[in-house]
Amino acid sequence: MRWLPLEGFSGRLLPTDRYNFSNQDGTVDRSRDKVRLPSMAWQWEGDWQIETTLDGQPLDHDGWTYAVDFPATFTTKKQWKSCVRRRKWVRYRRYSAMNSWCAIAPLHKDATKEPFIDISVGGNQIPGGNPGCLVVWAVTAHGRVMFRVGTSTTCPEGQRWSTIKLVNGYEVCQISVGITGLVWAVLMIGKAIVRTGVTRENPMGEDWVEVDPPQKDLKLIQVSVGTDAVWAVTQDGNVWFRKGIKGEMSGVCEQMGAGTGWVEMLSKMSLVSVAPNDQVWAIGHEDRCLYYRSGITQSELTGKKWRLINAPLQLSRASSNASLSSSNRHSMCGTPQQQRHQSWGSLNRPHSTSEGTMLIREWEEQSRSAPTPTSLKLWQRTNDGTTNKNPQQTSFQDIYLNEGKKRSANSLDMDDLTEASVANITISNESLTKTGESIVVSGKGMGNVVKINPAAWSPVHSVGSMVGAEAHPETDGSIFDPDLTSDSGVYGEDESSGAMYWAECDTSWYKVEAGACFVDTSNPPKWIADTNGTGHGDIAETWRIYILEELKKRLQKVQYDPSIYEKVVEKSSWIKNGDAKCKVKGSTSYEDCIIELEWISSDNGSLDSGIVTILNSDGATTIMQFPVSEIMCVICCSEPGNPRIAIHTPRMPRSKVLRLQFSSDTEMEDWLAHLTSVSCKMNNVYGKPGPNSIWATTALGDVYVYDPAALEENQLSNDGYVQELDAGKGLPFECVLQNGFGYGSSLKITACIHDDADRLSINFVCYSTVSLKQKSVMDSHDVALHFNPRLKENIIVRNTYQNGQWGDEERNGGSPLKPGSDFTLEIVCELRGYKIYIDDTEFTCYSHRILPQSITHLRIKGLMTLCSIFYKSISVIIDPTTMFWRQMGGHLKKVETCSVGVTWGIGYGSTAWVYTGGWGGLFLKGLDSNTGINSMVDTHNYYVYENQRWNPVTGYTSHGLPTDRYMWSDASGRHKRTREHTKLLSMHWHWVSDWIVDFHTPGGVDRDGWQYARDFPAQYHGKKQFTDYVRRRRWFRRCQLTTSGPWQELGNTKLLDVSLYAPGKPGSDAPVYIWAIASNGEALFRRGVSESCPMGVSWEHIPSDQALVGISCGPCGQVWAVGKNGSSYWRLGITPAKPTGIQWQNVEPPSGAHLKQISVGKDVVWALDMAGKLSVRHGVQVNVFPEGTHWQTLPVMPNDPIHIDMAVANAKQGFRQVAIAREQGQVWAVSGAGILCRRIGITDENPAGTGWATGIGANWQHISIGGLVNKTK
């Protein structure tokens, strides 16, 4: 528009101005009514809309931008000199012909005048090409080569055909194009031609160069192009490989496109097809079976051998196989209505027709799933139709010849199914042009014609193309005329013909196309690795068995004693290296590096060792190096688009966490599998963990377990469990006494006093949580025992520091410690006091002034050198920093376990899973045991918030104040989140929905999904009020993960929470009590659960007045729950005879708290509220006062290290989850930063404890210690 003095801005422009509606530079008329779709395969997403941003800057709601004149720089603000303005209109289109066929216009009006005989698609990775670019080459029946102009992922049908000139009157019969744009074609005379000069500027290329066949008497009949490989087939069926091909350089180097020579593969195939990553598929020359070339790598492009693939085949009456028809209603090709889909586990046929019923049952169970080795029984027929009985052979030559005959004898007598009765379905062009009439589909050999409902199956004519709807196997009943009878030819159905299936049909493969198939050679899919039992075909060959038997007979005649010979290999080693980016302590970014893993294994496993080395990118200098034994956890910490792993080595002072970033998900998973495998071997942990294990999940859904069985075995001594503390630290020395220093505990210190030493101190500290202001006070914590040798005074002072004051000193006994001497000090905690020994001689006894159970830390000061410190306790000593966490496999949100090993999990999609006892899955890549592994599917929702602010002129818009949050953000508003830039975490995730407004946002929403508030941030509500100036709504999109792990799905009941308690001991097969919360808020009790039946039998619904969100069960019949309203409840009347109890009793939550999770232990209950605060229920006595007396809320410590982890972007103050062991004294939690914490200082008088001992920060999400049992000596 231009401003006019009288009219203001108007659509009337000057004659020299641009069009009223134009492109960006104004040179092309772009009136909205003249904008057309490329073809009917496209559809408009909506109407024309105004673009309200300019270079990322928001505009007014009308979208105008202003300038002095055309053309000039347009700005968002109108000025006094702004004489012209413009705004951008946008309309989105969508390609709607997905999952259907779009017919491309022929070269001539009569398509039969010059039909196409071959076509090839590629060029999606032309060096330097635009993303989404595609090239399509085709061959006509006249031998001409055609190029489709304008094809891309956004316009897959292209624009027009362009003829490519051929020299010397050549005619082409077949063509192939690779992903780099390299084009090979086969001439009618048997030669090949290669297109040269294919670049991103000229995808059609410049010229042709001839390539002679491998031999003069041979003719090429087919060729297939990959990236760096070209395979061909000659008229005699022999397969040839073209060496010297480099796809990325083929456009600039003629030789790298044409190759240097042919290599014979010594195999016969009728057709080959090369995948984008140079993997090769083929169709057998005689048997017409599908084959895959195994062993192909970048260094060995020819591979090793052909592997027969038993391809599963899904059939429905809408598939192309429907052309196999018969007028007989009991034709073996008839498909019952109840079985629209059936899978073929093998291309070989079953033993006989009489076994059809059994096979049908197997197919019904495996319908629409991958085949298994039991899908179909394999058998062989000889040429005369009789079953082969494997007769005895007299010579090796006869065996080999007979084996070859048996392979080719694969046909079945089918007298009633001949070529005459199997005809193509033809649809006349005249019938397609008519509207409102039935289309006649007829075929030679059909009993009746088939009428197709034109309203359901109507090809749509477009600009030179035609789109036809594809019949879906599940809904094709509505596609075709419902009046069809069983006698109506190919689409006939008869429910009584259940015994007649496609299983008796003989199928010969005609063609295979691998252009869209990408097989990961490092982790091939199961259907290639297993191939339904055919993978062992070479091993079971009769000639091979004959040779082995002859060798065995020969070996029996040889006299030798193997014990006198030295073993060939005592140790084996391997090295794995690769490129990555690393981030170590002190660095703020990831830097290029080379990672190297060396592993040395012995026969007995006792001398296994490994070293991880991180080198600079030049490989000359070492950044860091550490043994595999230092690895405590290998965990995935990927972000969308950044595959990463974290290696936790908490005992290493230089870098406790090493983070590595890789270039692809595949490379990251490969390193994760290898590092996990070797670290598990080093710690000698395999298979099913013990019943006392601790389970945990990460924020990414990975499942980990810590098994204390090995630790218990190492620590066990005659009268307790002993832990050697790290005495190599400098003084002052301080460490956590993980089990406190209760009765029966002892500490043994060996040290050397310096010559100039005066005062030494050994303090048993009772740590207590203090505020930030009090942290400056050195002696703010109570000291239960202060052992203070004063060498110059020749005395040893014993005292206690309590409530900020020192008590009365004890000085008697002199001092046997002298400067420059070695000594051994042992302190034993007994009922009456601390018994102190110096150099194995009793020195004194110090009476308790503070309960020894309150002791949490040991502090040592003075001029001396510590040699060793041994800490003994009556129970197993678990140090959170030295726990070895092993990934188990699967993807779960939370895991709960009990003391007999029964373990349940809940996925992000609220699906319940039960642990099978295995170990492994997708993450382990088959490097170790994969028993009990099942496929798993989990779903997850991504949330994005749309924020708007109200202003008096335009109302609610996306134009906020400068201090406002992002207009598209996360829930907090601090991080920018847009729907367009939301990425999936890894290649195993895929979207299963579009972005949808969430009408279930907490706080309520209006009819459009908005919720309102006075300002950002504030409390949101669903109804607009007069003082509401901001609003937001939540969008979500669902994605799905496909993985595997040692878990079995438990029915269809969706769960929010679950809790387990086992009163019996492992092996007793006693009942296990399992309580859960269903997704609708109802409480559930699982019947029939035991160690031998971990899945249980059935659910029993427990009614409640309020919807519940969390539950926990514990010893002595304790069951507590959390309501959706934030209150807590406990179950009254639970007895062994009535494990479900009588009714729910309400317990008020802590003041001002809205509870979200609860955990029950022995005489104590811990709860977590929405703000991340922890509260402890005091006075809980099961038989006296089971609901307790009052809540104690733990103080918030913002600067506590457990809440700080720079690697966790969304770290919050407070806690994520809390867990209590079924016995007293074990409370674990996950902080808001994802750090594992264990509560210390817990006593009978103070069940809330005094502080936290921290473990590794692996972004943990949930922890379960239901199986942790204090085994005391």
Order of alpha helices (4+ residues) and beta strands (2+ residues): beta-beta-beta-beta-beta-beta-beta-beta-beta-beta-beta-beta-beta-beta-beta-beta-beta-beta-beta-beta-beta-beta-alpha-beta-beta-beta-beta-alpha-alpha-beta-alpha-beta-beta-beta-beta-alpha-alpha-beta-beta-beta-beta-beta-beta-beta-alpha-beta-beta-alpha-beta-beta-beta-beta-beta-beta-beta-beta-beta-beta-beta-beta-beta-beta-beta-beta-beta-beta-beta-beta-beta-beta-beta-beta-beta-beta-beta-beta-beta-beta-beta-beta-beta-beta-beta-beta-beta-beta-beta-beta
